Amino acid sequence: MQITTSQDRRPPNYDPALLPLSGRIRHQDTETIRDFRDHLDAKGVSKKTRSTYLEAVEGFAAFTAVEGMPDLENVSREHVEGWLRSLRQRGNKPSTLRNRYAGLAQHYRWQILADIRRDSPMARIERPRIPAQIQPDYDADDVARLLESIPAKQGAYTPGAKRQHLTNLRDRALIALLFDTGSRAQEVCDVKMDDIDRDVRRIIIRAGKGGKGRIIGYSPETGGLLSRYLRARGGSDKLPRTAPLFATEQGEALTYNATRCLMRRRFLQAGLEFSGVHAFRRGWAQSMLNSGASPLDVQALGGWTSQAMVSKYVAASAQERALRASDEHAPMSHVRVGRRE
């Protein structure tokens, strides 16, 4: 009797690289990744950071399995370099390579702390560089055009129209808050009713990037849009203090992916190019600096640990600010030509 194996039953065109990610990861690596995930949860990293790190490790584990390389606990430098090279050859952006590198570096830092390995296979691998360039952002005209494309009034008084009206008011308030505060999309998604003080227009960001909290403020204009949205939800005093500030139709908190998808749709409707949700944050930083805000204030309000990121925005808008200073302080504007009495 001929014994068949699972490999014998595979179709002729079987390609493990086309399997879902979970189907490509070996059992021993699944266990390692689960332990790493528990470490991240215990450390209290943000949801987005957790997802970024796990995507990197899972992607590398799938790559090593398909390529017949050792498991996560036994790979060496050349295996990591081969993975990064394959990502680059598949057309991944430098920022994506940087994120994958960072996630894998965190994983092997944890392996060393957990006495799984004595050294990291990434110890002498240079971090992928991101070419210096000005990233796209949204300015006040973009935001105005975007808001104008979303109806502020309810049409026919039907259940469907009422739900659409609530969604419109939510998205208008969400757009305004992102541009007005420079908050990260995930930070805004995590805000609950108990975190907002509408009397002084302040919001507590309890867990920003790296688990750091801060307080942000918003303008009366954004406050008006928030008030209108909350009234449509039945009034802020009727909502539980643990309810999300921005909710789905089912009352659940908006997720980062849902926010990105709705923004893509809103930009398309407005006839604007969508450059990602993070472009609101870049636009906020540029607007603050161009209006005369101190880089230190922008750093504190934006939740950056160092001045490195703010310095990029300062450099990007330096020429524009210099030209405005030239118009305002041009020496010839102080020269009065005429007959002296």
C-alpha positions in Angstrom: 0.0 0.0 0.0 1.3 3.4 -1.0 1.4 6.0 1.8 0.5 9.5 0.7 1.7 12.6 2.6 0.3 16.1 2.8 2.9 17.2 0.3 1.7 14.5 -2.2 -1.8 15.9 -2.0 -0.7 19.5 -2.9 -1.8 20.8 -6.3 0.9 20.9 -9.0 1.1 24.7 -8.9 1.5 24.9 -5.1 3.5 27.9 -4.0 4.0 28.4 -0.3 4.7 32.1 -0.9 1.1 32.6 -1.9 -0.3 31.2 1.3 -1.8 33.5 3.9 0.9 34.8 6.3 -0.3 32.6 9.1 -0.1 29.5 6.9 3.6 30.2 6.1 4.9 30.5 9.7 6.3 27.4 11.3 5.0 26.2 14.6 8.1 27.0 16.6 8.1 30.6 15.3 4.4 31.0 16.1 5.2 30.2 19.7 8.1 32.7 19.7 5.9 35.4 18.2 3.2 34.8 20.7 5.7 35.3 23.6 6.9 38.5 21.9 3.4 39.7 21.6 2.8 39.1 25.4 6.0 41.1 26.1 4.7 44.0 24.0 1.3 43.9 25.8 3.0 43.8 29.2 5.2 46.7 28.1 2.1 48.7 27.2 3.1 49.8 23.7 0.4 51.5 21.6 -1.8 49.4 19.3 -0.2 50.8 16.2 3.3 50.2 17.4 2.4 46.7 18.5 0.9 46.0 15.0 4.0 47.4 13.3 6.4 45.2 15.3 4.3 42.1 14.9 3.9 42.6 11.1 7.7 42.8 10.8 8.4 39.7 12.8 5.6 37.7 11.1 6.8 38.8 7.7 10.4 37.7 8.5 9.2 34.4 9.9 7.2 33.6 6.8 10.2 34.6 4.6 12.6 32.3 6.4 10.1 29.4 6.2 9.5 29.7 2.5 13.2 30.1 1.8 14.2 27.1 3.9 16.2 29.3 6.4 16.5 28.6 10.2 13.8 29.6 12.6 13.6 33.0 14.4 15.8 31.8 17.3 18.6 30.6 15.0 18.8 33.0 12.0 22.0 35.0 11.4 22.9 38.3 9.8 22.8 37.1 6.2 19.2 35.9 6.6 18.0 39.3 7.9 19.9 41.0 5.1 18.3 38.7 2.5 14.9 39.5 3.8 15.5 43.3 3.7 16.9 42.9 0.2 13.8 41.0 -0.9 11.6 43.8 0.5 13.6 46.4 -1.4 13.4 44.4 -4.6 9.6 44.1 -4.3 9.4 47.9 -4.4 8.7 48.6 -0.7 9.3 52.2 0.2 12.3 53.2 2.4 9.9 54.1 5.2 8.4 50.6 5.1 11.9 49.1 5.2 12.7 51.3 8.2 9.6 50.1 10.0 10.3 46.4 9.3 13.9 46.9 10.5 12.7 48.6 13.7 10.2 45.9 14.5 12.7 43.1 14.0 15.3 44.9 16.0 12.8 45.2 18.9 12.1 41.5 18.6 15.7 40.5 18.9 16.3 42.9 21.7 13.5 41.1 23.6 15.1 37.7 22.7 18.3 38.8 24.3 16.5 40.0 27.4 14.6 36.8 27.6 17.8 34.7 27.4 16.7 33.1 24.2 19.8 34.4 22.3 23.1 35.8 23.4 23.4 38.3 20.5 21.3 39.9 17.8 21.6 39.0 14.1 21.0 42.7 13.4 23.9 43.9 15.5 25.9 45.1 12.5 23.1 45.8 9.9 22.8 49.4 9.1 19.3 50.8 9.6 17.7 51.6 6.2 17.9 55.2 5.3 15.0 57.4 4.3 16.0 59.9 1.6 15.6 63.5 2.7 12.5 64.9 1.1 9.5 67.1 1.9 6.6 64.9 2.6 3.1 66.0 1.4 0.8 67.7 3.8 -2.6 69.4 3.8 -3.0 73.2 4.2 -5.9 75.3 5.3 -7.3 75.5 1.7 -7.3 71.7 1.4 -9.1 71.3 4.7 -11.7 74.0 3.8 -12.4 72.3 0.5 -12.7 69.0 2.2 -15.2 70.3 4.8 -17.2 72.1 2.2 -17.6 68.8 0.3 -19.3 67.1 3.3 -23.0 68.3 3.8 -23.5 69.9 7.2 -27.3 69.8 7.0 -29.6 66.8 7.0 -31.6 66.1 3.9 -34.8 64.0 4.0 -35.9 63.0 7.5 -35.6 59.2 7.1 -33.6 56.7 9.2 -31.0 56.3 6.5 -30.7 60.1 6.0 -30.3 60.5 9.8 -27.5 58.0 10.0 -25.7 59.6 7.0 -26.1 63.0 8.7 -24.5 61.7 11.9 -21.6 60.2 9.8 -21.2 63.6 8.0 -21.0 65.5 11.3 -18.6 63.0 12.8 -16.2 63.2 9.8 -16.3 67.0 9.7 -15.4 67.1 13.4 -12.7 64.4 13.0 -11.1 66.3 10.1 -11.1 69.5 12.0 -9.6 67.9 15.2 -6.8 66.2 13.2 -5.8 69.4 11.5 -6.3 71.6 14.5 -4.2 69.6 17.0 -1.7 67.6 14.9 -2.7 64.5 16.8 -1.9 61.1 15.4 -4.9 59.2 14.0 -4.7 56.4 16.5 -4.5 58.9 19.4 -7.7 60.5 18.3 -9.4 57.1 17.8 -8.5 56.3 21.4 -10.0 59.4 22.9 -13.0 58.8 25.2 -15.7 61.2 26.5 -14.0 61.3 29.8 -10.8 62.6 28.2 -12.3 65.8 26.8 -13.0 69.1 28.7 -15.2 71.2 26.4 -15.3 74.1 28.8 -11.6 74.9 28.3 -11.2 73.0 25.0 -8.7 70.5 26.2 -8.2 66.8 25.5 -6.1 64.3 27.4 -4.1 62.0 25.1 -3.5 59.1 27.6 -1.3 56.9 25.5 0.5 58.5 22.6 3.5 57.0 20.7 5.8 55.2 23.1 3.1 55.3 25.8 3.6 59.0 26.5 0.6 61.1 27.5 0.0 64.8 27.0 -2.7 67.4 26.8 -3.8 69.1 23.6 -6.0 72.1 22.9 -8.4 72.9 20.0 -9.9 76.0 18.6 -13.5 77.4 19.0 -14.1 76.5 15.3 -13.3 72.8 16.0 -15.3 73.1 19.3 -18.4 74.1 17.3 -18.1 71.1 15.0 -17.6 68.8 17.9 -20.6 70.2 19.7 -22.8 69.7 16.7 -21.7 66.1 16.3 -22.2 65.3 20.0 -25.7 66.8 20.0 -26.6 64.6 17.0 -25.5 61.6 19.1 -28.0 62.6 21.8 -25.9 65.1 23.8 -22.5 64.6 25.6 -24.2 64.4 29.0 -26.2 61.3 27.8 -23.1 59.5 26.6 -21.2 57.2 29.0 -17.8 58.7 30.1 -16.1 55.6 28.6 -17.8 56.0 25.2 -15.4 56.9 22.3 -15.4 60.4 21.1 -15.6 59.3 17.5 -17.8 56.2 17.1 -19.1 53.9 14.4 -22.8 53.5 13.8 -22.6 50.6 16.3 -21.2 52.9 18.9 -17.7 51.3 18.8 -14.5 53.4 18.6 -13.2 54.1 15.1 -10.1 52.2 14.3 -7.1 53.5 12.5 -7.9 51.5 9.3 -11.5 52.7 9.3 -10.3 56.3 9.7 -7.9 55.9 6.8 -10.6 54.4 4.6 -13.2 57.1 5.3 -10.6 59.8 4.7 -9.7 58.3 1.3 -13.3 58.3 0.4 -13.8 61.9 1.6 -10.8 63.1 -0.4 -12.0 61.4 -3.5 -15.4 63.0 -3.2 -13.8 66.4 -2.7 -11.6 66.0 -5.8 -8.4 66.1 -3.7 -5.4 63.9 -3.7 -5.2 61.7 -0.6 -1.7 61.7 0.9 -2.5 59.7 4.0 -4.0 60.6 7.4 -0.6 61.6 8.7 -0.5 64.5 6.3 -2.9 66.3 8.7 -0.2 66.2 11.3 2.5 67.5 8.9 0.1 70.3 7.8 -0.6 71.2 11.4 3.2 71.4 12.2 3.8 73.6 9.1 0.9 75.9 9.9 1.9 76.3 13.5 5.5 77.2 12.6 4.4 79.5 9.8 2.1 81.3 12.2 5.1 82.0 14.6 4.7 79.2 17.1 7.9 78.2 18.8 9.5 74.8 17.7 9.6 73.9 21.4 5.8 74.4 21.6 5.2 72.4 18.5 7.4 69.6 19.9 5.4 69.5 23.2 2.0 69.7 21.6 2.9 67.1 19.0 4.2 64.7 21.5 7.8 64.3 20.1 10.5 63.3 22.4 13.2 65.2 20.6 13.6 68.1 18.2 14.7 65.9 15.3 11.3 65.7 13.6 10.3 69.3 14.3 13.7 70.4 12.8 12.6 68.7 9.5 9.4 70.8 9.4 11.4 73.9 10.4 13.8 73.3 7.5 11.0 72.6 5.0 9.3 75.9 5.7 12.4 78.0 6.3 12.5 79.5 2.8 8.8 80.6 3.0 9.3 82.2 6.4 12.5 83.9 5.2 10.7 85.4 2.2 7.9 86.7 4.5 10.5 88.2 6.8 12.1 89.9 3.7 8.8 91.4 2.7 8.2 92.7 6.3 11.7 93.9 7.1 13.1 94.9 3.8 15.6 97.8 4.4 14.3 99.9 1.6 10.9 100.0 3.2 12.5 102.3 5.8 14.0 104.7 3.3 12.1 107.9 2.7 13.2 109.6 -0.4 12.1 113.3 -0.8 13.3 116.9 -0.2 14.3 117.6 3.3 13.0 120.8 4.8 
